[in-house]
Amino acid sequence: MREDPGEHRLRLTMTQTEAAAAIGVSPSTLRRWLRDGLVPDYQGEWTRSAVGKARLIGRLRDRGYTLDELRRATEQGRLAFGRVLELFDVSGRTYTRAEVARSTGLEPGIIDQLSEMLGRRPRDPFGAVDFDLVRYMADAIEVGLPLDALLQLMRVYIHAASQIADAEVRLVHMYVHEPLMRAQGSAEEVSTELYSLAGDLFPLASPLLERLHLRMLTHFIDQDVVGHMEADLDHGSGEVGRTRVAIAFADLPGYTELTEEAGDLHALNVVERFVGAVKSSLPDDARVIKTIGDAVMIVASDAAALAGWSVAFQQSYRDRPLPRIAVHHGYSQYRDGDYYGREVNLAARVAAAATEGQVLVTQPVVDAAAAGIRFELLPQVPLKGFTDPIDLFVAVPESSS
């Protein structure tokens, strides 16, 4: 059984020496911050609020902000968002690498791998949050998840959680914090109102994400995982992580020119409508893997269905510019929630060779396609990075002349 160091919570108030230790500065530094008015939450005692604000000051100072800049930001209410951290009951206790290894039973090398993913420097002590994360990961290994799968899964989790947290902070800042500051309320009024809103809002995040995760997990078990298992068994790739998929790239040619002519906001709205139309119309087994500017990458297990979707999408899409789409079918390497390898690169190069409103496909897609689509062989087009000739076909509705 693992050793559990126990939970260490901030008391309602702390001595100045205890507060300095929890913040990671010397008592003399803390006294100087108080004299300079950097910790307005301190009203004669080190409450959780005061310690939280001082921690924020310490982090910003470490990032290179001067004390004068921090003082002005405090007076203007620009650091009010930092008070939100008080909502999370996070211990000030830190742990050494040896303590983490002893508690979790993990080898130091594995702990270093997990630490690197979390963005920690090798010699930094582990805070309470990082310590708990490593313990959860150790539990996943103990119940039977292979280390390589865990590392990939954690990279996907970290990427997704970073995007979520970034959006939470930016949207609340843009739509709540900045309007409060522009209303010219006092720093204390801004802090209080923002803290109150966050206190009501953030507790909704965990149950919302939990339900959303469950919904998506159910969907992919039904539509994606089973389909991939069947495809892998049929083709017998024999290599962990290597899977046969249909790959499509779709983008909007002329997007840069559109941005110059109509402005960023209009161009962004065009892209959002395009990506939304793609996501809402895809076959059940297909999904958008990622968006890159005005381009989307799609994977599916059924090449015929993806080719059929591409042709139908071009027929129904009404906005300008019209997209260009490429579809290919082949083996790729699945890693960290994404797909890599020669066949993915080939699909991207085929997309670059397409023109506005066109669907280009490769021979494996022609071989897999169902009725309803006609394929017109193009003269051979050189594809950057590929020396061997690649047959490309324009896919059009069978009824078109």
C-alpha positions in Angstrom: 0.0 0.0 0.0 1.3 3.4 -0.8 2.2 5.9 1.8 -0.2 8.9 1.9 1.5 12.0 3.2 -1.9 13.4 4.0 -3.6 16.6 3.0 -2.2 19.9 4.1 -4.7 22.8 4.0 -4.2 26.5 4.8 -5.5 27.4 8.1 -7.9 30.4 8.3 -4.9 32.6 9.3 -1.2 32.1 9.3 1.8 33.8 10.9 4.0 36.0 8.7 6.7 33.3 8.8 4.3 30.6 7.8 2.8 32.9 5.0 6.3 33.6 3.7 7.1 29.9 3.6 3.8 29.1 1.8 4.5 31.8 -0.8 8.1 30.9 -1.3 9.7 34.2 -0.2 11.6 35.5 2.8 9.7 37.3 5.6 11.6 40.5 4.8 10.4 40.4 1.2 6.9 39.9 2.4 7.2 42.9 4.7 8.5 45.0 1.8 5.5 44.0 -0.3 3.2 45.1 2.5 4.9 48.5 2.8 4.6 49.0 -1.0 0.9 48.3 -0.9 1.2 45.2 -3.1 -1.1 43.0 -0.9 -4.3 45.1 -0.2 -6.0 41.9 1.0 -3.7 41.9 4.1 -5.7 43.6 6.9 -3.5 42.8 9.9 -3.5 39.0 9.4 -2.5 36.5 6.8 -5.8 35.2 5.6 -6.2 32.8 2.6 -7.1 35.8 0.5 -3.9 37.7 1.4 -1.7 34.6 0.9 -3.3 34.0 -2.5 -2.7 37.6 -3.6 0.9 37.4 -2.4 1.4 34.2 -4.3 0.2 35.9 -7.5 2.6 38.8 -6.9 5.4 36.3 -6.5 4.6 34.4 -9.7 4.4 37.6 -11.7 7.6 38.9 -10.2 9.4 35.7 -11.2 8.1 36.3 -14.8 10.0 39.6 -14.9 7.4 42.2 -13.9 8.8 45.0 -11.7 7.3 45.9 -8.3 6.2 49.3 -9.8 4.3 47.5 -12.6 2.7 45.2 -10.1 1.7 48.1 -7.8 0.0 49.9 -10.6 -1.7 46.8 -11.8 -3.0 46.2 -8.2 -4.3 49.8 -7.9 -6.1 49.5 -11.2 -7.7 46.2 -10.4 -5.9 44.3 -13.2 -4.8 41.6 -10.8 -8.4 41.0 -9.6 -8.6 37.8 -11.5 -5.8 36.4 -9.3 -8.1 36.3 -6.4 -10.1 33.6 -8.1 -7.4 31.1 -7.0 -8.8 31.4 -3.5 -11.8 29.4 -4.6 -9.5 26.3 -5.0 -8.5 24.8 -1.7 -4.9 24.1 -2.7 -2.3 23.2 -0.1 0.9 25.2 0.1 2.8 22.0 0.9 5.6 20.9 -1.5 7.1 17.4 -2.0 10.5 16.3 -3.2 11.0 13.9 -6.1 12.0 11.2 -3.5 8.8 11.7 -1.5 6.7 11.4 -4.7 8.5 8.2 -5.7 8.1 6.7 -2.2 4.4 7.6 -2.1 3.5 6.5 -5.6 5.8 3.6 -6.1 6.9 5.0 -9.4 10.5 4.9 -10.7 12.2 8.3 -10.7 12.6 8.1 -14.5 8.9 7.7 -15.0 8.2 10.6 -12.6 10.6 12.7 -14.7 8.6 11.9 -17.8 5.4 12.8 -16.2 6.9 16.0 -14.8 8.2 17.1 -18.2 4.6 16.7 -19.7 3.3 18.9 -16.9 5.8 21.6 -17.8 7.8 21.3 -14.6 11.5 22.0 -14.4 13.5 18.9 -13.2 14.5 20.3 -9.8 11.3 22.1 -8.9 9.5 20.8 -5.8 6.1 19.2 -6.4 3.2 21.3 -5.4 0.0 19.7 -4.1 -1.7 19.7 -7.5 1.2 18.1 -9.3 1.6 15.6 -6.5 -2.0 14.5 -6.8 -1.7 14.3 -10.6 1.2 11.9 -10.4 -0.6 9.8 -7.8 -3.6 9.5 -10.1 -1.3 8.5 -13.0 0.4 5.9 -10.8 -3.1 4.5 -10.0 -3.8 4.2 -13.7 -0.6 2.2 -14.2 -1.4 0.0 -11.2 -4.8 -1.0 -12.6 -3.2 -2.1 -15.9 -2.9 0.8 -18.3 0.4 0.4 -20.2 2.9 3.3 -19.6 3.1 4.3 -23.3 -0.7 4.5 -23.5 -0.8 6.6 -20.3 1.8 9.0 -21.6 -0.1 9.5 -24.8 -3.4 9.9 -23.0 -1.9 12.4 -20.6 -0.5 14.5 -23.4 -4.0 14.6 -25.0 -5.5 15.5 -21.6 -3.0 18.2 -21.0 -3.5 19.7 -24.4 -7.2 19.7 -24.0 -7.2 21.0 -20.4 -4.8 23.8 -21.5 -7.2 24.9 -24.2 -10.1 24.8 -21.7 -8.3 26.7 -19.0 -7.0 29.3 -21.5 -10.5 29.9 -22.9 -12.0 30.2 -19.4 -9.5 32.8 -18.3 -9.5 34.7 -21.6 -13.3 34.8 -22.0 -14.0 35.8 -18.4 -11.3 38.4 -18.7 -12.6 39.9 -22.0 -16.3 39.8 -21.2 -16.3 40.4 -17.5 -13.0 41.7 -16.0 -12.2 44.3 -18.7 -15.8 45.8 -18.7 -15.6 46.1 -14.9 -12.3 47.9 -15.1 -13.6 50.2 -17.8 -16.6 51.0 -15.6 -13.9 52.7 -13.3 -14.9 50.9 -10.1 -12.3 50.7 -7.4 -9.9 47.8 -7.4 -11.7 46.3 -4.4 -15.1 46.5 -6.2 -13.7 44.9 -9.3 -12.1 42.1 -7.2 -15.2 41.5 -5.2 -17.6 41.3 -8.2 -15.2 39.1 -10.2 -14.7 36.8 -7.2 -18.4 36.5 -6.7 -19.1 35.6 -10.4 -16.2 33.1 -10.5 -17.5 31.5 -7.3 -20.8 30.8 -9.0 -19.4 29.9 -12.4 -16.3 27.7 -11.8 -18.1 25.0 -9.7 -20.1 24.3 -12.8 -17.0 23.4 -14.8 -16.2 20.0 -13.3 -19.7 18.5 -13.6 -20.1 20.0 -17.1 -16.8 18.5 -18.2 -17.6 15.2 -16.6 -20.9 14.9 -18.4 -19.4 16.1 -21.7 -16.6 13.5 -21.4 -19.2 10.7 -20.7 -21.2 11.8 -23.8 -18.2 11.9 -26.1 -16.8 8.6 -24.7 -20.1 6.9 -25.4 -20.2 8.3 -28.9 -16.6 7.1 -29.8 -17.1 3.7 -28.3 -20.1 3.3 -30.5 -18.8 4.9 -33.7 -15.1 5.1 -33.6 -13.4 2.5 -31.4 -15.4 -0.5 -32.6 -14.9 0.6 -36.3 -11.2 0.8 -35.8 -11.0 -2.5 -34.1 -12.8 -4.2 -37.0 -10.7 -2.5 -39.6 -7.4 -3.4 -37.8 -8.5 -7.1 -37.5 -9.5 -7.2 -41.2 -6.3 -5.8 -42.5 -4.0 -7.2 -39.8 -1.5 -4.3 -39.5 0.2 -6.1 -36.7 1.8 -3.0 -35.2 0.6 -1.2 -32.1 -0.6 2.3 -33.0 -0.7 1.6 -36.7 -4.2 1.8 -38.2 -5.9 2.0 -41.6 -8.0 5.1 -41.9 -9.6 7.4 -44.5 -8.0 10.8 -44.3 -9.5 14.1 -45.7 -8.1 17.6 -45.7 -10.4 20.5 -46.5 -9.5 24.2 -46.6 -10.6 27.5 -48.0 -8.3 28.7 -50.9 -7.9 32.5 -51.0 -8.4 32.8 -47.2 -5.4 35.1 -46.8 -6.7 37.4 -49.5 -10.1 37.4 -47.9 -8.6 38.5 -44.6 -6.8 41.4 -46.4 -9.9 42.5 -48.3 -12.7 42.0 -45.7 -10.8 42.1 -42.4 -10.0 39.6 -39.7 -13.5 39.4 -38.1 -15.3 38.7 -41.4 -12.7 36.1 -42.4 -13.0 34.5 -39.0 -16.7 34.3 -39.3 -16.3 32.6 -42.7 -14.0 30.0 -41.2 -16.3 29.4 -38.3 -19.2 28.8 -40.6 -17.1 26.5 -42.7 -15.8 24.4 -39.8 -19.3 24.2 -38.3 -20.7 23.0 -41.6 -18.1 20.3 -41.8 -18.6 19.1 -38.3 -22.4 19.0 -38.5 -22.5 17.1 -41.8 -19.8 14.4 -41.4 -20.7 10.7 -41.5 -21.1 9.0 -38.1 -17.7 7.3 -38.1 -15.8 10.5 -39.2 -14.5 13.3 -37.0 -12.4 16.4 -37.2 -9.0 15.7 -35.7 -7.7 19.2 -35.8 -8.2 22.6 -37.4 -5.2 24.6 -38.7 -6.3 28.1 -39.6 -8.8 27.7 -42.4 -8.1 24.0 -42.8 -9.5 20.9 -41.2 -8.2 17.3 -41.0 -10.8 14.6 -40.9 -10.4 10.8 -40.3 -12.9 8.0 -40.7 -12.9 4.2 -41.0 -15.1 4.2 -44.1 -13.4 5.6 -47.2 -16.5 5.3 -49.3 -18.6 7.2 -46.9 -16.0 10.0 -46.5 -15.7 10.3 -50.3 -19.5 10.5 -50.6 -19.6 13.2 -47.9 -16.9 15.2 -49.7 -18.8 15.3 -53.0 -22.1 16.1 -51.3 -20.5 18.8 -49.1 -19.2 20.6 -52.2 -22.6 20.4 -53.8 -24.4 21.9 -50.8 -21.9 24.5 -49.6 -22.9 28.0 -50.6 -20.4 30.4 -49.0 -17.4 31.9 -50.8 -14.7 30.9 -51.2 -15.6 27.3 -51.9 -13.5 24.8 -50.1 -11.1 22.3 -51.7 -11.1 18.7 -50.4 -8.7 15.8 -50.7 -9.4 12.2 -49.6 -6.9 9.4 -49.2 -7.0 5.9 -47.7 -4.1 4.2 -46.1 -2.2 3.2 -42.9 -1.1 5.9 -40.5 0.4 6.0 -37.0 -1.9 7.0 -34.2 -0.2 8.9 -31.4 -1.3 11.4 -28.8 -4.8 11.7 -30.3 -3.4 12.6 -33.8 -2.4 10.7 -37.0 1.0 10.8 -38.5 3.0 9.3 -41.4 3.4 9.2 -45.1 -0.2 8.7 -45.9 -1.2 11.7 -43.9 1.4 13.8 -45.7 0.2 12.5 -49.0 -3.4 13.5 -48.2 -2.2 17.0 -47.3 -0.2 17.4 -50.5 -3.2 16.2 -52.6 -5.3 18.9 -50.9 -2.7 21.5 -51.9 -3.0 20.4 -55.5 -6.8 20.8 -55.6 -8.5 23.9 -56.8 -11.5 25.8 -55.3 -14.7 23.7 -55.3 -12.8 20.5 -56.2 -12.6 17.1 -54.6 -9.4 15.1 -55.3 -9.0 11.5 -54.3 -6.4 8.8 -54.7 -6.6 5.3 -56.2 -7.4 3.6 -52.8 -10.4 5.8 -52.4 -11.6 5.0 -56.0 -11.2 1.3 -55.2 -13.3 1.6 -52.0 -15.9 4.0 -53.3 -19.6 3.1 -53.6 -22.0 4.0 -56.4 -23.1 7.6 -56.9 -19.6 9.1 -57.6 -17.8 9.4 -60.9 -14.0 9.7 -61.0 -12.1 11.5 -63.7 -8.4 10.7 -63.9 -6.2 13.8 -64.0 -2.9 14.2 -65.8 -0.2 13.4 -63.3 0.6 16.2 -61.0 3.9 16.4 -59.1 3.4 16.4 -55.4 6.0 18.1 -53.2 8.1 15.6 -51.3 6.9 12.6 -53.4 9.1 11.2 -56.2 6.8 8.4 -57.4 3.9 9.4 -59.6 0.5 9.5 -57.8 -2.7 9.0 -59.7 -5.3 11.6 -58.8 -9.0 11.7 -59.6 -11.6 14.4 -59.5 -14.7 13.1 -57.7 -18.0 14.4 -59.0 -21.6 13.3 -58.6 -22.4 10.4 -61.1 -25.3 12.4 -62.5 -23.1 15.4 -63.4 -22.2 15.9 -67.1 
